[in-house]
Amino acid sequence: MRTKMRTRWAVAMRTTLELPDPLFARLKARASSQRVTLKQLLHSYVEQGLNTPPPKAPVERSAATLPRIKGAIASEAGPLSNAVLFELLDA
C-alpha cells in the first residue's frame, strides 16, 4: 500500500476588484510612496484587516436600561445632588 504525503502549498487566487477611480488613484499613490507594488499594498491591507479584531458593537441605551427610582421624591429634599440620587437608588 502506498501512502501519499500531503504538503501545504501557498496557492494564490486571482480576483477582480471594482474600485471607484478616486480610491484606485489613492491606492496607487500610497503604493508608490511606500515603494511597493499595488498587489503588495492590497495584500498587506487585507492581512491587517483580517488580523484586527472586529469593533465592539456600540452599547444601545434606552429608557428601559436606565436605573429606576422607587417611591416619591420628597420636594423638601432640595436640589438633587449626585449624593442624594445615589442614596435614592440604594433605597
Number of C-alpha atoms within 10 A of each C-alpha: 3 4 5 6 5 6 6 5 6 6 6 6 5 6 5 5 6 6 10 8 9 9 10 13 12 11 16 17 13 15 17 13 9 10 11 12 13 16 11 12 18 13 12 12 12 11 11 11 11 10 9 8 8 8 6 6 6 6 6 6 8 7 7 7 8 8 8 10 14 10 8 7 11 7 8 6 9 8 8 12 10 9 9 13 13 12 11 16 12 9 9
